[in-house]
Amino acid sequence: MAGHSKWANIKHKKAATDAKRGKIFTRLIREITVSSKLGGIDVSTNPRLRLAVDKAMDNNMPKDTIERAIRRGSGGADDASYEEIRYEGYGINGAAVIVDCLTDNRTRTVADVRHAFSKNGGNLGTDGSVAFLFRHCGQILFAPGTDENRLIELALDAGAEDVVSQDDGSSEVITAPHELVKVRQALADAGLRSDFAEVTMKPVVEVECKGEDAVRMQKLLDALEALDDVQDVYTTAVIVE
């Protein structure tokens, strides 16, 4: 199954976003803390925590920092009071936007998110207003040059739902959210190491934004990404430069 080029776009956008925000450690620590609080401190039985710890290690976070975040989530240090909140809204040309937050102050967060939408040509919607336009799934990306036939065979055997070939020669493995860590590890054990993996909200449909609309949409996404309480931003918009 062929698809649009995703590998370079996603990798570069993620890197640029994290560098621009300068808050990748803060974001990862929050995720580790909440993951350990919700699912326990054992990475072998808590896939969400395992993925968060893997991301932290990929970003060279010190081991003691990771361990402190886990202890905090389990109540072993200062009690964590983060709350997960999802906001839904619309951007330019009706493109759907989902904003996932971790916050200790819901009132502050909703005000910041609403302001970012309204200031940049978007509208904050109600719960469920755009969620149906996304698929909650695991996404594992492999660079161009990966043996596609071998990847398909191994991924499906490991429990993946689909393998999508991209225009640039890269491959995208789709899994159920709770199967991501298992499938990624199975592929790594077979010598196929991914360049990127996360549980995501994958657009079911896409809305192209070109020219001035693309500039405006990117400005909205940047404003949302820059908010302290925001963990992830998903959109159906495809920015065409």
ChimeraX attribute file (.defattr): number of C-alpha atoms within 10 A of each C-alpha:
attribute: neighborCount
match mode: 1-to-1
recipient: residues
	/A:1	8
	/A:2	12
	/A:3	13
	/A:4	11
	/A:5	16
	/A:6	20
	/A:7	22
	/A:8	14
	/A:9	9
	/A:10	13
	/A:11	14
	/A:12	12
	/A:13	11
	/A:14	13
	/A:15	11
	/A:16	12
	/A:17	16
	/A:18	16
	/A:19	11
	/A:20	13
	/A:21	14
	/A:22	12
	/A:23	13
	/A:24	18
	/A:25	16
	/A:26	13
	/A:27	21
	/A:28	20
	/A:29	23
	/A:30	22
	/A:31	25
	/A:32	29
	/A:33	28
	/A:34	25
	/A:35	25
	/A:36	24
	/A:37	22
	/A:38	14
	/A:39	16
	/A:40	19
	/A:41	20
	/A:42	12
	/A:43	17
	/A:44	11
	/A:45	11
	/A:46	17
	/A:47	19
	/A:48	25
	/A:49	26
	/A:50	19
	/A:51	21
	/A:52	23
	/A:53	24
	/A:54	16
	/A:55	17
	/A:56	22
	/A:57	13
	/A:58	9
	/A:59	12
	/A:60	10
	/A:61	17
	/A:62	10
	/A:63	11
	/A:64	9
	/A:65	13
	/A:66	20
	/A:67	16
	/A:68	17
	/A:69	26
	/A:70	27
	/A:71	21
	/A:72	22
	/A:73	28
	/A:74	21
	/A:75	14
	/A:76	12
	/A:77	12
	/A:78	12
	/A:79	13
	/A:80	18
	/A:81	15
	/A:82	19
	/A:83	12
	/A:84	15
	/A:85	15
	/A:86	16
	/A:87	22
	/A:88	22
	/A:89	24
	/A:90	21
	/A:91	24
	/A:92	22
	/A:93	15
	/A:94	13
	/A:95	21
	/A:96	27
	/A:97	31
	/A:98	24
	/A:99	20
	/A:100	17
	/A:101	24
	/A:102	22
	/A:103	20
	/A:104	14
	/A:105	12
	/A:106	16
	/A:107	9
	/A:108	11
	/A:109	20
	/A:110	18
	/A:111	10
	/A:112	17
	/A:113	23
	/A:114	17
	/A:115	16
	/A:116	23
	/A:117	21
	/A:118	13
	/A:119	12
	/A:120	19
	/A:121	15
	/A:122	24
	/A:123	21
	/A:124	20
	/A:125	17
	/A:126	10
	/A:127	11
	/A:128	13
	/A:129	16
	/A:130	19
	/A:131	18
	/A:132	11
	/A:133	19
	/A:134	20
	/A:135	14
	/A:136	16
	/A:137	19
	/A:138	25
	/A:139	23
	/A:140	24
	/A:141	25
	/A:142	24
	/A:143	19
	/A:144	16
	/A:145	10
	/A:146	15
	/A:147	13
	/A:148	17
	/A:149	10
	/A:150	12
	/A:151	19
	/A:152	19
	/A:153	12
	/A:154	17
	/A:155	22
	/A:156	16
	/A:157	13
	/A:158	18
	/A:159	16
	/A:160	23
	/A:161	15
	/A:162	16
	/A:163	23
	/A:164	17
	/A:165	21
	/A:166	20
	/A:167	14
	/A:168	15
	/A:169	16
	/A:170	22
	/A:171	29
	/A:172	26
	/A:173	24
	/A:174	25
	/A:175	26
	/A:176	17
	/A:177	17
	/A:178	14
	/A:179	18
	/A:180	26
	/A:181	23
	/A:182	15
	/A:183	24
	/A:184	27
	/A:185	15
	/A:186	18
	/A:187	18
	/A:188	12
	/A:189	10
	/A:190	12
	/A:191	9
	/A:192	18
	/A:193	17
	/A:194	18
	/A:195	11
	/A:196	17
	/A:197	20
	/A:198	18
	/A:199	20
	/A:200	16
	/A:201	21
	/A:202	18
	/A:203	19
	/A:204	11
	/A:205	13
	/A:206	15
	/A:207	16
	/A:208	14
	/A:209	20
	/A:210	14
	/A:211	10
	/A:212	10
	/A:213	16
	/A:214	19
	/A:215	15
	/A:216	19
	/A:217	24
	/A:218	19
	/A:219	16
	/A:220	21
	/A:221	21
	/A:222	17
	/A:223	17
	/A:224	24
	/A:225	21
	/A:226	17
	/A:227	15
	/A:228	16
	/A:229	27
	/A:230	20
	/A:231	21
	/A:232	16
	/A:233	19
	/A:234	17
	/A:235	25
	/A:236	23
	/A:237	24
	/A:238	15
	/A:239	16
	/A:240	11
	/A:241	9
